[in-house]
Amino acid sequence: MSTASQDFSLRPLMRDELKQLAEISGDPCVTILMPTHRSGPETQQDIIRFKNLVGKAGQKLKDSGHDRSILDPIESLSTNSSFWQHQGEGLAVLLTKDDVRFIELKHQVDERVVVDDSFFLLPLLRSGSSDGGFFVLTLTWDEAKLFASDGETIEMVETEALPAKFHDLVLPRDPEESLQNTSHRSVGNTAGTSTAMFHGHGEGEDKIEADRDQYLSLVGDQVAGAIYNTGAPLVVVATKEVSGHFESTTGLSIDAKVEGSPSHWSDDTLHQRVIEAVKNQIGSDDAKLFERLGAAIANSKGSRDMAEIRDAGQKGRIELLMICGSPENSNDLNTVLRETLRRGGEVRRFDGNQREEKVAAIFRF
């Protein structure tokens, strides 16, 4: 009988959570994966899809001699329409008899149900890794939007207040009310808070400046909360004037800048310019890693052969596992991924178009 609580909180995969999940073993562990939709009539199809996958999980549990009561905490989700109105691109449900997690994925996944003594984690790697991923803030004096990118796609991030227009964040006030903004904060890719105080006089330039400082301060708080504990870089797309004011007002660490007014660009143009900025300004140690791989292979301390990598994973020899693209349906690679994380190895994911090989590894010995 399941003792997992019925907490239907949906959240993204946290940094280092993959390692925690890799260390979980149980008899059984149930992994349910499915694509989802953010809104519209397709969400009703998601409910039907989920119900069918739960049924499939129940059959797999029965076939392997387990009690299907482990699924009890999630059965009611098939009638919880509110849960399905707040999804991302994909959903992972991970169950043991003592725990259940609902992980929002930032990319679509294939339908899959796995009943084993550990979780099927490979499809979660793309959401759980900051390698190649970054946040993008498009900012003008009129509007602020936050996006997340995995290096291949870009999608909008919705926070408590973003996306927002200037007038959504800065409400009209009495012209004689205090104006000058002083912000006290402690941020820098951490969840920061600010205390804004307004004092001054009249309208005109002082009021405009105070309102803009308040606007940027509120945007900064939203961004800081969204990127907290992700380890992902922040790219700001704005004119030189706006980005300069944002940086000085918020104190947030900006890793790359794209100069220009994002309101004039298409989504494709935005993504292209951001990718170029990330490549040129943030840089990457990817080339050095693959050079290191080549040297390791030459000295019999690395491999591109899956059979050899699988054997090394079982023996705890993998120092660095390198996965290219999204090979999400390999049981062998999932096992290697889990063993590498469990034994203190590092896992890096690279864009699929970077290399021909799908998997490679550098060994400890």
ChimeraX attribute file (.defattr): number of C-alpha atoms within 10 A of each C-alpha:
attribute: neighborCount
match mode: 1-to-1
recipient: residues
	/A:1	11
	/A:2	17
	/A:3	14
	/A:4	18
	/A:5	13
	/A:6	15
	/A:7	12
	/A:8	14
	/A:9	11
	/A:10	19
	/A:11	14
	/A:12	15
	/A:13	22
	/A:14	14
	/A:15	17
	/A:16	13
	/A:17	11
	/A:18	21
	/A:19	22
	/A:20	12
	/A:21	17
	/A:22	21
	/A:23	14
	/A:24	14
	/A:25	13
	/A:26	14
	/A:27	12
	/A:28	21
	/A:29	22
	/A:30	26
	/A:31	21
	/A:32	22
	/A:33	24
	/A:34	20
	/A:35	20
	/A:36	26
	/A:37	20
	/A:38	14
	/A:39	13
	/A:40	9
	/A:41	10
	/A:42	13
	/A:43	19
	/A:44	16
	/A:45	14
	/A:46	19
	/A:47	19
	/A:48	13
	/A:49	17
	/A:50	23
	/A:51	18
	/A:52	13
	/A:53	18
	/A:54	20
	/A:55	16
	/A:56	16
	/A:57	22
	/A:58	21
	/A:59	16
	/A:60	18
	/A:61	22
	/A:62	12
	/A:63	10
	/A:64	12
	/A:65	10
	/A:66	15
	/A:67	16
	/A:68	17
	/A:69	14
	/A:70	25
	/A:71	22
	/A:72	16
	/A:73	19
	/A:74	20
	/A:75	16
	/A:76	11
	/A:77	16
	/A:78	18
	/A:79	12
	/A:80	12
	/A:81	12
	/A:82	9
	/A:83	15
	/A:84	22
	/A:85	18
	/A:86	14
	/A:87	22
	/A:88	22
	/A:89	16
	/A:90	22
	/A:91	27
	/A:92	26
	/A:93	18
	/A:94	21
	/A:95	25
	/A:96	23
	/A:97	21
	/A:98	12
	/A:99	16
	/A:100	24
	/A:101	19
	/A:102	19
	/A:103	22
	/A:104	22
	/A:105	27
	/A:106	24
	/A:107	18
	/A:108	16
	/A:109	20
	/A:110	12
	/A:111	15
	/A:112	17
	/A:113	21
	/A:114	19
	/A:115	21
	/A:116	17
	/A:117	14
	/A:118	23
	/A:119	26
	/A:120	29
	/A:121	22
	/A:122	21
	/A:123	22
	/A:124	23
	/A:125	20
	/A:126	23
	/A:127	21
	/A:128	23
	/A:129	23
	/A:130	19
	/A:131	20
	/A:132	21
	/A:133	22
	/A:134	23
	/A:135	25
	/A:136	26
	/A:137	24
	/A:138	23
	/A:139	23
	/A:140	21
	/A:141	15
	/A:142	13
	/A:143	19
	/A:144	22
	/A:145	22
	/A:146	24
	/A:147	17
	/A:148	21
	/A:149	21
	/A:150	21
	/A:151	17
	/A:152	13
	/A:153	11
	/A:154	19
	/A:155	17
	/A:156	15
	/A:157	19
	/A:158	14
	/A:159	14
	/A:160	9
	/A:161	16
	/A:162	19
	/A:163	19
	/A:164	17
	/A:165	16
	/A:166	18
	/A:167	12
	/A:168	14
	/A:169	18
	/A:170	15
	/A:171	9
	/A:172	9
	/A:173	10
	/A:174	9
	/A:175	13
	/A:176	12
	/A:177	14
	/A:178	16
	/A:179	23
	/A:180	19
	/A:181	22
	/A:182	17
	/A:183	17
	/A:184	16
	/A:185	18
	/A:186	14
	/A:187	19
	/A:188	16
	/A:189	22
	/A:190	19
	/A:191	18
	/A:192	20
	/A:193	18
	/A:194	16
	/A:195	10
	/A:196	15
	/A:197	14
	/A:198	16
	/A:199	12
	/A:200	15
	/A:201	14
	/A:202	13
	/A:203	13
	/A:204	9
	/A:205	9
	/A:206	15
	/A:207	21
	/A:208	13
	/A:209	14
	/A:210	20
	/A:211	23
	/A:212	21
	/A:213	23
	/A:214	25
	/A:215	24
	/A:216	27
	/A:217	28
	/A:218	20
	/A:219	25
	/A:220	25
	/A:221	20
	/A:222	21
	/A:223	26
	/A:224	22
	/A:225	17
	/A:226	20
	/A:227	19
	/A:228	17
	/A:229	14
	/A:230	19
	/A:231	15
	/A:232	21
	/A:233	20
	/A:234	26
	/A:235	26
	/A:236	23
	/A:237	27
	/A:238	23
	/A:239	18
	/A:240	14
	/A:241	12
	/A:242	19
	/A:243	22
	/A:244	11
	/A:245	14
	/A:246	23
	/A:247	16
	/A:248	12
	/A:249	21
	/A:250	25
	/A:251	19
	/A:252	21
	/A:253	15
	/A:254	16
	/A:255	16
	/A:256	20
	/A:257	22
	/A:258	23
	/A:259	17
	/A:260	18
	/A:261	16
	/A:262	21
	/A:263	16
	/A:264	9
	/A:265	12
	/A:266	10
	/A:267	12
	/A:268	10
	/A:269	12
	/A:270	18
	/A:271	19
	/A:272	11
	/A:273	16
	/A:274	24
	/A:275	19
	/A:276	12
	/A:277	20
	/A:278	22
	/A:279	13
	/A:280	11
	/A:281	14
	/A:282	15
	/A:283	10
	/A:284	13
	/A:285	9
	/A:286	14
	/A:287	10
	/A:288	10
	/A:289	15
	/A:290	15
	/A:291	12
	/A:292	14
	/A:293	22
	/A:294	17
	/A:295	14
	/A:296	17
	/A:297	17
	/A:298	11
	/A:299	9
	/A:300	12
	/A:301	18
	/A:302	27
	/A:303	21
	/A:304	17
	/A:305	13
	/A:306	16
	/A:307	12
	/A:308	13
	/A:309	24
	/A:310	21
	/A:311	13
	/A:312	23
	/A:313	26
	/A:314	15
	/A:315	12
	/A:316	19
	/A:317	22
	/A:318	29
	/A:319	22
	/A:320	21
	/A:321	23
	/A:322	21
	/A:323	22
	/A:324	18
	/A:325	18
	/A:326	17
	/A:327	14
	/A:328	17
	/A:329	14
	/A:330	12
	/A:331	12
	/A:332	12
	/A:333	21
	/A:334	21
	/A:335	19
	/A:336	23
	/A:337	27
	/A:338	26
	/A:339	23
	/A:340	26
	/A:341	24
	/A:342	19
	/A:343	18
	/A:344	13
	/A:345	21
	/A:346	17
	/A:347	20
	/A:348	18
	/A:349	20
	/A:350	21
	/A:351	16
	/A:352	15
	/A:353	10
	/A:354	12
	/A:355	13
	/A:356	9
	/A:357	14
	/A:358	18
	/A:359	20
	/A:360	21
	/A:361	29
	/A:362	28
	/A:363	22
	/A:364	14
	/A:365	11
